[in-house]
Amino acid sequence: MEKPRFAFIDIARGITILLVVAHHNPSLRIALGERLFAGLGMARMPLFFFLSGLFLQPGQPGQLRKRVVALLKPYGAATVLFWLVYGASSGSPAQLVAGALWANGATIIDLPLWFLPHLCLASVMAIGLARWLRLRPVAGMARNWLVVAALFAGGVLMIGRVKGVELPVAGWMDWLPWGLDISLLSSALLLAGFSLRQPVLEGRLWKIAGLLGGLVLAAVMVWSDARLDMDQRILRQPLLVLAGSAGGISAGLGLARWIAGWPRVGAALSWVGKRSLLLLVFHYPMWDLAMALVGKQMAAQQPAAFGWLTYWLTLGLCLALDVAWQATKNGRVG
């Protein structure tokens, strides 16, 4: 049986992927301020993992296999596609294959792709722990939160400890394969979403919690230098990061609930959220194309305008790609 779709969850995914695309646009980060983006880093990836955890079903037969296929199939297809497009200028065949198998950071041609195998690894860990420890999606189950706390503490100790490994022939590989060094943090976020499934989907007080969460995130951003950047393995002031991430997740869910009451805006963001995989995979090459179309000389003359223009153009190119793909697919079916 297919899981039901919740409009506000798709809206929350849309908000998150828009933040991811913005994060990978240096001109936009400079225009809006690195401090703002550093603060939003406490919400961006934690919300992504939390949302994925909402629909973990460890006891359902075949769910683990479905998750693995759903994440690694697009990773493999995108990797082959980018090899064909960029491969000749991106290293030797041994480096390309080793980098794709390592699946992390600069070892892959399209950097944002690291998220897919990493989410696969974190999902395997979270589902395995939930089965082993017999965790259930109940917010008041103390065992769940002890596991989440232990994973978070282990993740704090582990993040950034290993910078990479030198491999024969293939050369330097960033961090650990499949983001193993941040997998404890990711698994903690997945299991937090799993534990809070019922209150989140039922919408208990999430608008109020969203407002309070936004205030907490804003306070942490303004009055501390706490920072979480999972891409770069940066975590400063763990307890404040924990507070900021909890606040950011609450704020994102509350905002999504509020936007869901605005049919046109909600429908647009929900549409974006349903295409978060496409945006994740293609926003990097589409950003390159957007810069080429706008002209990089504008970056030096009008950096803010350049950042915003390339941001919206990147989104437009990705969504145009989706429309073209859907039209082609429907044409084949017809």
C-alpha positions as CSV (number, residue, x, y, z in Angstrom):
1,M,0.0,0.0,0.0
2,E,1.4,3.4,-0.9
3,K,1.9,5.9,1.9
4,P,-0.4,8.9,1.7
5,R,0.9,12.3,0.7
6,F,0.7,15.2,3.0
7,A,0.7,18.6,1.3
8,F,2.6,20.3,4.0
9,I,5.4,17.7,3.9
10,D,5.9,18.4,0.2
11,I,5.9,22.1,1.0
12,A,8.5,21.6,3.7
13,R,10.6,19.6,1.2
14,G,10.2,22.5,-1.3
15,I,11.4,25.0,1.3
16,T,14.4,22.8,2.1
17,I,15.5,22.2,-1.5
18,L,15.2,25.9,-2.2
19,L,17.6,26.5,0.7
20,V,20.0,23.9,-0.7
21,V,20.1,25.5,-4.1
22,A,20.7,28.9,-2.5
23,H,23.5,27.5,-0.3
24,H,25.3,26.3,-3.4
25,N,25.2,29.8,-5.0
26,P,28.3,31.7,-3.6
27,S,27.2,35.1,-5.0
28,L,23.8,34.8,-3.3
29,R,25.5,33.8,0.0
30,I,27.7,36.9,-0.2
31,A,24.8,39.1,-1.1
32,L,22.6,37.9,1.8
33,G,25.5,37.4,4.3
34,E,27.4,34.4,5.3
35,R,26.2,34.6,8.8
36,L,22.6,34.1,7.6
37,F,23.5,31.1,5.6
38,A,25.7,29.7,8.4
39,G,22.6,30.0,10.7
40,L,20.3,28.4,8.2
41,G,22.7,25.5,8.0
42,M,21.4,24.4,11.4
43,A,17.9,24.0,9.7
44,R,18.6,23.0,6.1
45,M,20.1,19.5,6.2
46,P,18.5,18.6,9.6
47,L,15.1,19.3,8.2
48,F,15.8,17.2,5.1
49,F,16.8,14.2,7.3
50,F,14.0,14.7,9.8
51,L,11.4,14.7,6.9
52,S,12.9,11.5,5.5
53,G,12.6,9.9,9.0
54,L,8.9,10.6,9.3
55,F,8.1,7.8,6.9
56,L,10.6,5.2,8.2
57,Q,8.7,1.9,8.7
58,P,11.3,-0.6,10.1
59,G,8.7,-3.3,10.5
60,Q,7.4,-3.2,6.9
61,P,8.8,-6.0,4.8
62,G,10.8,-4.7,1.8
63,Q,11.1,-1.1,3.0
64,L,14.8,-1.2,3.4
65,R,15.3,-2.7,-0.1
66,K,12.9,0.0,-1.6
67,R,14.8,2.8,0.1
68,V,18.2,1.5,-1.1
69,V,17.0,1.2,-4.7
70,A,15.2,4.5,-4.6
71,L,18.4,6.3,-3.5
72,L,21.1,4.4,-5.3
73,K,19.3,4.1,-8.7
74,P,19.3,7.8,-9.4
75,Y,22.8,8.2,-7.9
76,G,24.1,5.6,-10.4
77,A,22.2,7.0,-13.3
78,A,23.3,10.6,-12.6
79,T,26.9,9.5,-12.1
80,V,27.0,7.8,-15.5
81,L,25.3,10.8,-17.1
82,F,27.9,13.2,-15.6
83,W,30.7,10.9,-16.6
84,L,29.5,11.1,-20.2
85,V,29.3,14.9,-20.1
86,Y,32.3,15.8,-17.9
87,G,34.3,12.6,-17.5
88,A,37.1,13.4,-19.9
89,S,38.1,16.5,-18.0
90,S,37.5,15.1,-14.5
91,G,40.3,12.6,-14.0
92,S,41.4,9.1,-15.0
93,P,38.9,6.2,-15.2
94,A,40.3,4.8,-12.0
95,Q,39.8,8.1,-10.2
96,L,36.2,8.4,-11.6
97,V,35.2,4.9,-10.5
98,A,36.9,5.2,-7.1
99,G,35.4,8.6,-6.5
100,A,31.9,7.4,-7.4
101,L,32.2,4.4,-5.1
102,W,33.6,6.6,-2.3
103,A,30.7,8.9,-3.0
104,N,31.7,11.9,-1.0
105,G,32.6,15.5,-1.4
106,A,34.9,16.4,-4.2
107,T,35.4,12.7,-5.1
108,I,32.2,12.9,-7.3
109,I,31.7,15.1,-10.3
110,D,28.4,16.6,-9.1
111,L,29.1,17.4,-5.5
112,P,25.4,17.5,-4.2
113,L,25.0,13.8,-5.2
114,W,26.8,12.8,-2.0
115,F,23.4,13.2,-0.2
116,L,21.9,10.1,-2.0
117,P,24.3,7.4,-0.9
118,H,24.7,9.0,2.4
119,L,20.9,9.0,3.1
120,C,21.0,5.4,2.0
121,L,23.6,4.6,4.6
122,A,21.9,6.6,7.3
123,S,18.6,4.9,6.5
124,V,20.1,1.4,6.7
125,M,21.6,2.4,10.1
126,A,18.4,3.9,11.4
127,I,16.2,1.0,10.3
128,G,18.7,-1.5,11.6
129,L,18.8,0.2,15.0
130,A,15.0,0.5,15.1
131,R,14.6,-3.2,14.4
132,W,17.3,-4.3,16.8
133,L,16.1,-2.1,19.7
134,R,12.4,-2.5,18.8
135,L,11.8,1.2,18.6
136,R,8.3,2.4,17.8
137,P,7.1,5.8,16.3
138,V,5.9,7.0,19.7
139,A,7.0,10.5,20.8
140,G,6.9,9.6,24.5
141,M,9.0,6.4,24.2
142,A,12.1,7.1,26.3
143,R,14.1,4.5,24.6
144,N,13.8,6.3,21.3
145,W,15.2,9.5,22.7
146,L,18.1,7.8,24.5
147,V,19.1,6.3,21.2
148,V,18.8,9.7,19.4
149,A,20.8,11.4,22.2
150,A,23.6,8.7,22.0
151,L,23.8,9.0,18.2
152,F,24.0,12.8,18.4
153,A,26.7,12.7,21.0
154,G,28.7,10.1,18.9
155,G,28.2,12.3,15.8
156,V,29.6,15.3,17.6
157,L,32.7,13.3,18.6
158,M,33.1,11.9,15.1
159,I,32.4,14.8,12.7
160,G,35.5,16.2,11.1
161,R,37.9,13.8,12.8
162,V,39.0,12.1,9.5
163,K,39.8,14.5,6.7
164,G,40.2,11.8,4.1
165,V,42.2,8.8,2.9
166,E,45.0,8.5,0.2
167,L,44.2,5.5,-2.0
168,P,46.6,3.8,-4.5
169,V,46.0,5.0,-8.1
170,A,42.8,6.9,-7.2
171,G,44.6,9.4,-5.0
172,W,43.1,11.5,-2.2
173,M,39.5,10.7,-1.2
174,D,37.7,13.3,1.0
175,W,36.3,12.3,4.4
176,L,35.0,8.7,4.8
177,P,33.0,6.8,2.2
178,W,29.3,7.5,1.9
179,G,29.6,10.2,4.6
180,L,30.2,7.5,7.3
181,D,31.8,10.2,9.5
182,I,28.5,12.1,9.7
183,S,26.2,9.1,9.7
184,L,25.6,9.1,13.4
185,L,24.2,12.7,13.2
186,S,22.1,11.8,10.2
187,S,20.7,8.7,11.8
188,A,19.8,10.7,14.9
189,L,17.8,13.1,12.8
190,L,16.1,10.2,10.9
191,L,15.1,8.6,14.2
192,A,13.9,11.9,15.6
193,G,11.5,12.2,12.7
194,F,10.5,8.6,13.1
195,S,9.7,9.2,16.8
196,L,7.7,12.4,16.2
197,R,5.7,11.0,13.2
198,Q,2.3,11.0,14.9
199,P,2.3,14.6,16.3
200,V,3.9,16.0,13.1
201,L,1.4,14.4,10.8
202,E,-1.6,15.2,13.0
203,G,-0.5,18.8,13.2
204,R,-0.6,19.2,17.0
205,L,0.4,22.8,17.9
206,W,2.9,22.9,15.0
207,K,2.1,26.5,14.0
208,I,2.8,27.6,17.6
209,A,5.8,25.3,17.8
210,G,7.0,26.7,14.5
211,L,6.9,30.3,15.8
212,L,8.7,29.4,18.9
213,G,11.2,27.3,16.9
214,G,11.9,30.3,14.6
215,L,12.6,32.5,17.6
216,V,15.0,29.9,19.0
217,L,16.8,29.6,15.7
218,A,17.0,33.4,15.3
219,A,18.4,33.8,18.8
220,V,21.1,31.1,18.2
221,M,22.0,32.8,14.9
222,V,22.2,36.3,16.3
223,W,23.8,35.7,19.7
224,S,26.3,32.9,19.0
225,D,28.7,31.6,16.4
226,A,27.2,28.1,16.5
227,R,27.4,26.5,13.1
228,L,26.5,23.2,11.4
229,D,27.7,22.5,7.9
230,M,27.5,18.8,7.2
231,D,29.0,19.2,3.7
232,Q,32.2,20.7,5.1
233,R,32.1,18.7,8.4
234,I,31.8,21.8,10.6
235,L,30.0,21.7,14.0
236,R,30.6,24.5,16.5
237,Q,28.9,24.7,19.9
238,P,27.0,21.4,19.8
239,L,24.3,22.2,22.4
240,L,23.4,25.5,20.6
241,V,23.5,23.7,17.3
242,L,21.0,21.1,18.8
243,A,18.8,23.9,20.0
244,G,19.1,25.7,16.6
245,S,18.4,22.6,14.6
246,A,15.3,21.7,16.7
247,G,14.1,25.3,16.3
248,G,14.8,25.2,12.6
249,I,12.9,21.9,12.1
250,S,10.0,23.3,14.1
251,A,10.1,26.5,12.1
252,G,10.2,24.7,8.8
253,L,7.2,22.5,9.7
254,G,5.2,25.4,11.1
255,L,5.9,27.6,8.0
256,A,4.9,24.7,5.8
257,R,1.6,24.3,7.7
258,W,1.0,28.0,7.4
259,I,1.8,28.1,3.6
260,A,-0.5,25.1,3.1
261,G,-3.4,27.5,3.9
262,W,-2.5,29.6,0.9
263,P,-3.6,27.4,-2.0
264,R,-1.5,28.9,-4.9
265,V,1.7,29.4,-2.9
266,G,1.3,26.1,-1.3
267,A,0.6,24.3,-4.6
268,A,3.7,25.9,-6.1
269,L,6.0,24.9,-3.2
270,S,4.4,21.4,-3.0
271,W,5.2,21.0,-6.8
272,V,8.8,22.0,-6.1
273,G,9.0,19.6,-3.1
274,K,7.8,16.7,-5.3
275,R,10.7,17.5,-7.6
276,S,13.4,17.8,-4.9
277,L,15.3,14.9,-6.3
278,L,15.6,16.4,-9.7
279,L,16.6,19.8,-8.2
280,L,19.2,18.1,-6.0
281,V,20.8,16.2,-8.9
282,F,20.8,18.9,-11.6
283,H,21.0,22.3,-9.8
284,Y,24.8,22.3,-9.9
285,P,25.2,21.9,-13.7
286,M,22.2,24.2,-14.3
287,W,23.9,26.8,-12.1
288,D,26.9,26.6,-14.4
289,L,24.6,27.1,-17.4
290,A,22.9,30.0,-15.6
291,M,26.2,31.7,-15.0
292,A,27.2,31.2,-18.7
293,L,23.9,32.7,-19.8
294,V,24.1,35.7,-17.5
295,G,27.8,36.4,-18.0
296,K,30.3,36.0,-15.2
297,Q,31.5,39.6,-15.5
298,M,28.2,40.7,-13.8
299,A,29.4,38.8,-10.7
300,A,32.1,41.4,-10.1
301,Q,30.0,44.4,-11.0
302,Q,26.7,43.5,-9.4
303,P,27.2,40.5,-7.2
304,A,23.8,40.7,-5.5
305,A,21.9,40.9,-8.7
306,F,24.1,38.2,-10.2
307,G,23.3,35.9,-7.2
308,W,19.6,36.4,-7.4
309,L,19.4,36.2,-11.2
310,T,21.5,33.0,-11.4
311,Y,19.5,31.5,-8.5
312,W,16.1,31.9,-10.1
313,L,17.5,31.0,-13.5
314,T,18.9,27.8,-12.0
315,L,15.5,26.9,-10.6
316,G,13.8,27.7,-13.9
317,L,16.2,25.6,-15.9
318,C,15.8,22.6,-13.6
319,L,12.0,22.8,-13.7
320,A,12.1,23.3,-17.5
321,L,14.1,20.1,-17.6
322,D,11.4,18.3,-15.6
323,V,8.7,19.6,-17.8
324,A,10.6,18.4,-20.9
325,W,11.2,15.0,-19.3
326,Q,7.5,14.6,-18.3
327,A,6.4,15.6,-21.8
328,T,8.8,13.0,-23.4
329,K,7.7,10.3,-21.0
330,N,4.0,11.0,-21.6
331,G,4.7,11.0,-25.3
332,R,6.3,7.5,-25.1
333,V,3.3,6.2,-23.0
334,G,0.9,7.7,-25.5
